Amino acid sequence: MSIVNEDFYKYLLALSYFPSFGPIRLKILMNNFKHPRNIWEAPIKELYKTGIKKNVFENFLAQRKKFDKEKAWEELKKEEIKMITRWDKKYPKLLLETYDPPNIIYYRGNFNLTQKPCLAVVGSRKYSYYGKQIVEKIIKDLVNSYEIVIVSGLALGIDTLSHKITMEQETKTIAVLGSGINKRNVYPAQNQSLCENLIKNGNLVLSEFPPKTPALKHHFPQRNRVISGLSLGALIIEAGEKSGSLITARFSLEQNREVLSIPGNIFSPVSKGTNKLIKMGAKGITSSEDIAEELNLTKKEKFAINNNQSIKLSKEEEIIISNINGEPKNINQIIKESKMKSSIVNSNLSLMEIKGLIKNIGNAEYIKL
């Protein structure tokens, strides 16, 4: 095998712009030609000998004449995008163990995060309030308590929420895209600023698709296999019966990874998929400790538990918090159940929110944190 250098990367980059050369076919070509330059320059008769369909090479040769590999290389550098290939020593070991790992990973940010224990977190784009609570509680507890990196897909919904909550805790997250990672093609467009923020704060954004690749429908199952392939297991927070999150769960099973599922309301459409996974054998998860036990995670050395018992409460606060739980409760209910004056309840609720004991979720409704 030739040394992996700039020339190697440059020709491999050029080859990656031809979708017909997917992970399996490019691996076959590399086994035959040893270096991407040899593939690029090979006469069609030599390419035919690999056993790959002839029309694949006919299309490749026609497009190759018009492709400017030097321009593609310069654009990559201009966008500050880096490459790592399956022939590099730093290629993620867990991902390399999968059936069809990407030959190239394009990335921006801290690639060392792929060497740490990772958990895939995926769920519905249109999550419920319950799903939001799960991310805010379980994921928050998990990243603060254990050595773990959260991997998700930057999609709207649970993915976005997971990235944001992880960043808010000043812990690390990896976003895997179904498009190119150049600024203009980051998908969804609503998350382009989030993408830049992730990179700025020492996180990682990656994709197997070369720059300028649009987000096409068939890219997302491919993306999902990378999310699961980087991870020790996949946590499915909410999913309908035909949710793309279930594709991630399937890949996790195929890759011999743990599948973890949050049980949900049997009447909720976004819980049908997660409940079905549990019936099929996925581990039902109700706490961060459940996840840590399943994945054998290492607890952080300097983790201070910040729960209600560690904060001194006044008598009034004790009464109020005993009447609030994880379900939203209106202030009028709290006043009625606490049997205190509304002015006292109002002032104490404000203080308790400052202490981080409760949260006003709008419409004068509160939940316990």
C-alpha positions as CSV (number, residue, x, y, z in Angstrom):
1,M,0.0,0.0,0.0
2,S,1.3,3.4,-0.9
3,I,1.8,6.0,1.7
4,V,-1.3,8.0,2.6
5,N,-0.3,11.5,1.6
6,E,-1.8,14.6,-0.1
7,D,-1.7,12.9,-3.5
8,F,-3.6,9.9,-2.1
9,Y,-6.2,12.2,-0.6
10,K,-6.5,14.3,-3.7
11,Y,-7.3,11.4,-6.0
12,L,-9.6,9.7,-3.4
13,L,-11.5,13.0,-3.1
14,A,-12.0,13.1,-6.9
15,L,-13.3,9.5,-6.9
16,S,-15.7,10.3,-4.1
17,Y,-17.6,12.6,-6.4
18,F,-18.8,9.6,-8.4
19,P,-21.8,8.2,-6.4
20,S,-21.5,4.8,-8.2
21,F,-18.2,4.2,-6.4
22,G,-19.8,3.5,-3.0
23,P,-18.0,1.9,0.0
24,I,-18.1,-1.7,-1.4
25,R,-17.1,-0.9,-5.0
26,L,-14.3,1.5,-4.0
27,K,-12.9,-1.1,-1.7
28,I,-12.8,-3.6,-4.6
29,L,-11.1,-1.0,-6.8
30,M,-8.5,-0.2,-4.1
31,N,-7.8,-3.9,-3.6
32,N,-7.1,-4.2,-7.3
33,F,-5.3,-0.9,-8.0
34,K,-3.7,-0.2,-4.6
35,H,-3.7,3.6,-5.1
36,P,-6.6,6.0,-6.0
37,R,-4.4,7.6,-8.7
38,N,-4.1,4.2,-10.4
39,I,-7.9,3.9,-10.4
40,W,-8.3,7.4,-11.8
41,E,-5.8,6.8,-14.6
42,A,-6.7,3.2,-15.4
43,P,-7.8,2.3,-19.0
44,I,-11.3,1.0,-19.3
45,K,-10.1,-2.6,-20.1
46,E,-8.3,-2.8,-16.8
47,L,-11.3,-1.4,-14.9
48,Y,-13.6,-4.1,-16.5
49,K,-11.4,-6.8,-15.0
50,T,-12.6,-5.9,-11.5
51,G,-16.0,-7.5,-12.2
52,I,-18.0,-4.3,-11.6
53,K,-20.7,-3.6,-14.1
54,K,-19.4,-2.1,-17.3
55,N,-21.9,0.8,-17.4
56,V,-20.5,2.1,-14.1
57,F,-17.1,2.6,-15.7
58,E,-18.5,4.0,-18.9
59,N,-20.3,6.7,-16.9
60,F,-17.2,7.3,-14.8
61,L,-14.9,7.8,-17.9
62,A,-17.4,10.2,-19.5
63,Q,-17.6,12.3,-16.3
64,R,-13.9,12.1,-15.5
65,K,-13.0,14.2,-18.6
66,K,-15.0,17.1,-17.3
67,F,-14.1,16.8,-13.6
68,D,-11.4,19.3,-12.2
69,K,-9.8,17.4,-9.3
70,E,-7.4,20.3,-8.5
71,K,-10.4,22.7,-8.1
72,A,-12.2,20.2,-5.9
73,W,-9.0,19.9,-3.7
74,E,-8.7,23.7,-3.4
75,E,-12.4,24.1,-2.5
76,L,-11.9,21.5,0.2
77,K,-9.1,23.4,1.8
78,K,-10.9,26.7,1.4
79,E,-13.8,25.4,3.5
80,E,-11.3,24.0,6.1
81,I,-12.7,20.5,5.6
82,K,-10.3,17.6,6.5
83,M,-10.4,14.0,5.3
84,I,-9.7,10.8,7.0
85,T,-9.8,7.4,5.1
86,R,-10.2,3.8,6.1
87,W,-6.5,3.4,5.3
88,D,-5.5,5.9,8.0
89,K,-4.5,4.7,11.5
90,K,-6.9,7.2,13.2
91,Y,-10.0,5.9,11.4
92,P,-12.6,5.0,14.1
93,K,-12.1,1.4,15.2
94,L,-15.8,0.7,15.9
95,L,-16.8,2.1,12.5
96,L,-14.2,0.1,10.7
97,E,-15.6,-3.1,12.2
98,T,-19.0,-2.6,10.4
99,Y,-19.9,-4.2,7.1
100,D,-19.5,-1.2,4.8
101,P,-17.7,1.6,6.6
102,P,-17.2,4.8,4.5
103,N,-13.9,4.9,2.7
104,I,-13.7,8.6,3.4
105,I,-14.9,10.7,6.3
106,Y,-15.0,14.5,5.7
107,Y,-15.0,16.4,8.9
108,R,-14.7,19.8,10.7
109,G,-13.8,20.0,14.3
110,N,-12.3,17.6,16.9
111,F,-11.9,14.2,15.3
112,N,-10.4,12.8,18.5
113,L,-14.0,12.5,19.8
114,T,-14.5,9.4,17.6
115,Q,-12.0,7.6,19.8
116,K,-14.1,8.1,22.9
117,P,-17.1,6.1,24.1
118,C,-20.1,7.3,22.1
119,L,-23.9,6.9,22.4
120,A,-26.2,7.4,19.4
121,V,-29.3,9.4,20.4
122,V,-32.1,9.7,17.8
123,G,-35.8,10.3,17.8
124,S,-38.8,12.0,16.3
125,R,-38.5,15.3,14.4
126,K,-41.9,16.2,15.9
127,Y,-41.2,15.3,19.4
128,S,-43.7,15.5,22.3
129,Y,-43.2,17.4,25.5
130,Y,-42.4,14.0,27.1
131,G,-39.6,13.5,24.6
132,K,-38.2,16.9,25.4
133,Q,-38.3,16.1,29.1
134,I,-36.4,12.8,28.5
135,V,-33.5,14.6,26.7
136,E,-33.4,17.4,29.3
137,K,-33.3,14.9,32.2
138,I,-31.7,11.7,31.0
139,I,-29.2,13.0,28.5
140,K,-28.2,15.9,30.8
141,D,-27.6,13.5,33.7
142,L,-25.7,11.1,31.5
143,V,-23.2,13.5,30.0
144,N,-22.6,15.1,33.4
145,S,-22.1,11.8,35.2
146,Y,-20.3,9.6,32.7
147,E,-17.6,9.7,30.1
148,I,-19.7,9.6,26.9
149,V,-20.0,11.5,23.6
150,I,-23.4,12.0,22.2
151,V,-23.8,11.2,18.4
152,S,-26.8,12.3,16.4
153,G,-27.8,13.5,13.0
154,L,-28.4,17.3,13.3
155,A,-31.9,16.7,12.1
156,L,-34.7,18.8,13.5
157,G,-36.4,17.5,16.6
158,I,-34.7,15.1,19.1
159,D,-31.4,15.2,17.2
160,T,-31.1,19.0,17.5
161,L,-32.3,19.0,21.1
162,S,-29.7,16.3,22.0
163,H,-26.8,18.4,20.4
164,K,-27.9,21.5,22.2
165,I,-28.4,20.0,25.6
166,T,-25.0,18.3,25.4
167,M,-23.3,21.6,24.5
168,E,-25.1,23.4,27.3
169,Q,-23.5,21.0,29.7
170,E,-20.1,21.8,28.2
171,T,-19.7,18.2,27.1
172,K,-19.1,16.8,23.7
173,T,-21.2,15.8,20.7
174,I,-20.8,14.6,17.1
175,A,-23.1,15.5,14.3
176,V,-23.3,13.1,11.3
177,L,-24.8,14.7,8.2
178,G,-26.6,13.3,5.2
179,S,-25.2,16.0,3.0
180,G,-21.8,17.7,2.4
181,I,-20.4,19.6,5.4
182,N,-19.5,22.7,3.5
183,K,-21.4,25.7,5.0
184,R,-23.8,26.1,2.1
185,N,-24.9,22.4,2.0
186,V,-25.4,21.7,5.7
187,Y,-28.8,20.2,6.1
188,P,-31.3,21.2,7.4
189,A,-30.6,24.9,6.6
190,Q,-32.2,25.9,9.9
191,N,-29.3,24.2,11.7
192,Q,-26.4,25.8,9.8
193,S,-25.7,28.2,12.7
194,L,-25.9,25.3,15.2
195,C,-23.4,23.4,13.0
196,E,-20.9,26.3,13.2
197,N,-21.5,26.6,16.9
198,L,-20.7,22.9,17.4
199,I,-17.4,23.3,15.7
200,K,-16.5,26.5,17.4
201,N,-17.1,24.8,20.8
202,G,-14.7,21.8,20.2
203,N,-17.3,19.4,18.9
204,L,-17.3,17.4,15.6
205,V,-19.3,17.5,12.4
206,L,-18.7,14.8,9.8
207,S,-20.1,13.2,6.7
208,E,-19.1,10.5,4.2
209,F,-20.5,12.7,1.4
210,P,-18.1,15.1,-0.4
211,P,-18.6,18.9,-0.3
212,K,-21.4,20.3,-2.3
213,T,-23.5,17.1,-2.0
214,P,-27.1,17.9,-1.4
215,A,-29.3,16.2,1.2
216,L,-31.0,13.4,-0.9
217,K,-33.5,11.0,0.6
218,H,-31.4,7.9,0.2
219,H,-28.5,9.6,2.0
220,F,-30.2,9.4,5.4
221,P,-30.2,5.6,5.8
222,Q,-26.5,5.7,4.9
223,R,-26.0,8.4,7.4
224,N,-27.8,6.4,10.1
225,R,-25.4,3.4,9.7
226,V,-22.5,5.8,10.5
227,I,-24.3,7.2,13.6
228,S,-24.7,3.7,14.9
229,G,-21.4,2.5,13.7
230,L,-19.5,5.1,15.7
231,S,-21.4,4.2,18.9
232,L,-21.5,1.6,21.6
233,G,-25.3,1.6,21.4
234,A,-28.3,3.6,20.2
235,L,-30.9,5.3,22.4
236,I,-34.2,5.7,20.6
237,I,-36.1,8.4,22.5
238,E,-39.3,8.7,20.4
239,A,-40.2,7.1,17.1
240,G,-43.4,6.4,15.1
241,E,-44.0,3.1,13.5
242,K,-42.2,4.2,10.3
243,S,-39.6,6.5,11.8
244,G,-36.1,6.8,10.4
245,S,-34.9,6.3,14.0
246,L,-35.9,2.7,13.6
247,I,-33.4,2.4,10.8
248,T,-30.7,3.4,13.2
249,A,-31.9,0.8,15.6
250,R,-31.8,-1.9,12.9
251,F,-28.2,-0.9,11.9
252,S,-27.2,-1.1,15.6
253,L,-28.5,-4.7,15.8
254,E,-26.7,-5.6,12.6
255,Q,-23.5,-4.0,13.9
256,N,-23.9,-5.9,17.2
257,R,-24.5,-2.8,19.2
258,E,-26.9,-2.2,22.1
259,V,-30.4,-0.9,21.3
260,L,-31.9,1.1,24.1
261,S,-35.4,2.5,24.0
262,I,-37.5,4.9,26.1
263,P,-40.9,3.5,26.9
264,G,-43.8,5.9,26.1
265,N,-47.5,6.5,26.3
266,I,-49.2,3.6,24.5
267,F,-51.7,6.1,23.0
268,S,-49.0,8.4,21.6
269,P,-48.1,7.9,17.9
270,V,-44.4,8.9,18.6
271,S,-44.1,6.1,21.1
272,K,-45.3,3.3,18.9
273,G,-41.9,2.6,17.5
274,T,-40.0,2.8,20.8
275,N,-42.6,0.5,22.6
276,K,-42.4,-2.0,19.7
277,L,-38.6,-2.1,20.0
278,I,-38.9,-3.0,23.7
279,K,-41.3,-5.8,22.9
280,M,-38.8,-7.0,20.4
281,G,-36.0,-7.1,23.0
282,A,-34.5,-3.6,23.2
283,K,-33.6,-2.5,26.7
284,G,-36.2,-0.3,28.2
285,I,-34.5,2.8,29.6
286,T,-35.8,5.0,32.4
287,S,-32.6,6.7,33.8
288,S,-29.1,7.6,32.9
289,E,-27.9,4.8,35.2
290,D,-29.7,2.3,33.0
291,I,-27.7,3.4,30.0
292,A,-24.4,3.5,32.0
293,E,-25.0,-0.1,33.2
294,E,-25.8,-1.4,29.7
295,L,-22.8,0.3,28.1
296,N,-20.4,-0.2,31.0
297,L,-19.6,3.5,31.1
298,T,-17.0,5.1,33.4
299,K,-18.3,7.6,35.9
300,K,-16.6,11.0,35.9
301,E,-14.3,11.5,38.8
302,K,-15.4,15.0,39.6
303,F,-19.1,14.8,39.4
304,A,-21.1,16.6,42.0
305,I,-24.7,15.5,42.2
306,N,-27.0,18.5,41.9
307,N,-30.4,17.3,43.1
308,N,-33.1,18.7,45.3
309,Q,-31.6,17.1,48.4
310,S,-28.3,19.0,48.1
311,I,-30.1,22.3,48.2
312,K,-31.5,23.7,51.5
313,L,-35.2,24.3,51.2
314,S,-37.4,26.6,53.2
315,K,-40.6,25.1,54.8
316,E,-42.7,26.8,52.1
317,E,-40.4,25.5,49.3
318,E,-40.7,21.9,50.7
319,I,-44.5,22.1,50.6
320,I,-44.5,23.5,47.0
321,I,-42.0,21.0,45.6
322,S,-43.8,18.1,47.1
323,N,-46.8,19.1,44.9
324,I,-44.8,19.4,41.6
325,N,-43.4,16.4,39.6
326,G,-42.4,15.7,36.0
327,E,-45.8,16.5,34.6
328,P,-46.7,20.2,34.0
329,K,-48.7,21.7,36.8
330,N,-50.5,25.1,36.7
331,I,-49.9,27.7,39.4
332,N,-53.5,27.6,40.4
333,Q,-53.3,23.9,41.2
334,I,-50.0,24.5,43.1
335,I,-51.7,27.2,45.2
336,K,-54.7,25.0,45.9
337,E,-52.7,21.9,46.8
338,S,-50.1,23.8,49.0
339,K,-52.9,25.7,50.9
340,M,-50.8,28.8,50.9
341,K,-51.5,32.4,49.7
342,S,-50.9,33.1,46.1
343,S,-48.4,35.8,46.9
344,I,-46.3,33.4,48.9
345,V,-46.5,30.7,46.2
346,N,-45.5,33.2,43.5
347,S,-42.5,34.5,45.3
348,N,-41.2,31.0,46.3
349,L,-41.7,29.7,42.7
350,S,-39.5,32.5,41.5
351,L,-36.8,31.6,44.0
352,M,-37.0,27.9,43.3
353,E,-36.6,28.5,39.6
354,I,-33.4,30.5,40.2
355,K,-32.1,27.6,42.3
356,G,-32.7,25.2,39.4
357,L,-35.3,23.2,41.3
358,I,-38.2,23.8,39.0
359,K,-38.9,25.3,35.5
360,N,-41.6,27.5,34.2
361,I,-42.5,26.0,30.8
362,G,-45.0,28.7,29.9
363,N,-48.7,29.4,30.5
364,A,-48.0,29.5,34.3
365,E,-47.1,25.8,34.3
366,Y,-44.2,24.3,36.2
367,I,-42.3,21.1,36.3
368,K,-39.7,19.7,38.8
369,L,-36.1,19.4,37.4
